[in-house]
Amino acid sequence: MTGFLARGRARLTVRVRLFASFGLLVAATAVAGLQGLVALERDEAVLDAVTAGSDAALQALLRIDRDLANAQAAERSLLFLRQGAEDATAMRARFGESLSDAEDAWRAYSAQSTDEEERRLREAFSRAYPAWKALSAEVLEILAEDSMASRRDAIDQSMGASAAQFETSRRALADLLAFERADLARLLASQREAAQASRARMTTVVLVALLVAALLALLLVRSFTRPLAQLAAAARRIGEEGDLTGAALAVPSDDELGALANSFAAMAQRLRSLLADLHQASGLARSESRDLLAMAGKQAGMAGEQSSALAETSATVGEISQTASQATAKAESVIAVSVQAAEFSGAGLRKVEETIAGMERLGGQVQSIAASNTDLTERALQVAELMSTVQEVAENANVLALNASIEAARAGQQGKGFAVVAQEMRKLSEQSRSAAASAGQMLRQIQVGARAAVASTEEGGRLAEQASELARGAGAAISSLSEVIRSSKVAAEEIAVATRQQGAGVEQIVTAIHGLTSAQGDAVSVSGRIEQVASSLQALSQSLAEMVARYRV
């Protein structure tokens, strides 16, 4: 059986074993908890049922006792009230209500199940209560006669037979209350005993579950610690003693610990192979390091010679680069001058074009002025003709005025007014003729000035045309000059591009030579470093061989 369990554990993984153990623990705890919960629910249900039944019975009996006390108090109050009054009527109603409530509570109480003892007590109350009710009803009937004698009789019966029978009913009711309380106490004690038994069972189950969990934990710890201890001992032998001969471990399991032991054994086997390879490699490293040290010395000498040759080449190329830089600077100066000349020629060409446009506008204005002057001369001729006509009209008016004066003189006294008019007309005609003569003279002066202005404008137009022709010639010359300047600029730019390309090529050569020089210097440094590394490698291979010799494989 033990071998079967061991084989079973060997086939299970650590994770499965952990989950199985904790699953069993959880299951045991859940079973114990469920059992406890069921027991607690059962006890609570029984306790609730008992408490509810007993509480209902006690409440009914207490209500009966209270209602009987209220009925007796109403009966005693009626002994001292005048019958027929409102207080007496209200008290009789209270008496009836109290008895009705007490009987309803008694019926509710009597409907509950009972045993022999409780039935006997109920019968005692059932005999006492009707007797007291009958005596109390007689007291009320006696009081209804409403006389002093009847009141004394009612008081005697109420304080005597009725009071005694009331006390008998109260004692029977008190016996029932005591019985119900005792029955409730017995039921509560029984439930407490049942609860204690449930707690004991639950405690037992929990203790068993804890014991099972402890056993499982012990088994798990033993199944984990034994292989781990073997692995730790093997690792300690390897680390402290360099012993790889006992690295094969016997862990008969297919779980993670078995996989770890197999991996550890495989690692030890690889370490043995690695140490053998390292031993062989250390011998090769010693041999190769000696050869490398000799080659490094030769390479260092060659690197020194190449470094000197590169230094001379770098100086020559530096001079070529300086010459190319100067040529590029001159070409850029020519380009700058060409650009400035092109800008000036362009500005001059624009000014000439503006001058030509202005001269053309001036020619148009001169022609317009000449046309205006010609039109003015023609208008002046027309006005002169009109002035001649006005002068003729003025002479005719003068003649007419003279004739009118003659006719007025012939008419005598009657023609004086007409003579005055004729005289005024003659003055007016004289003034018109004088104004016409002045206007004619002025028009002749305007004609002379207009002819002179026409001649001047024609001369100005001719000069403006000549100036336009000269400006066009200057523009053509400046345009030709601009073309020459642009050609010079293009040639200078091509020269500059060529010199820049030459300078860039020279700079690349210089950079390459500097790179070669730096690389050659690095090569010299590396050669020295190689010598140091070769020496270090030789010492390291010796140390490695000594370290490998410490392990037993």
ZIRARA-V868407 format. One record per helix or strand of 2 or more residues. SS is the DSSP state (alpha for helix, beta for strand). FROM is the first residue (numbers start at 1). TO is the last residue. If there is no record, write none. Layout:
# ZIRARA-V868407
ss={SS,SS}
from={FROM,FROM}
to={TO,TO}
This chain:
# ZIRARA-V868407
ss={alpha,alpha,alpha,alpha,alpha,alpha}
from={2,14,86,116,148,256}
to={11,78,110,144,241,549}
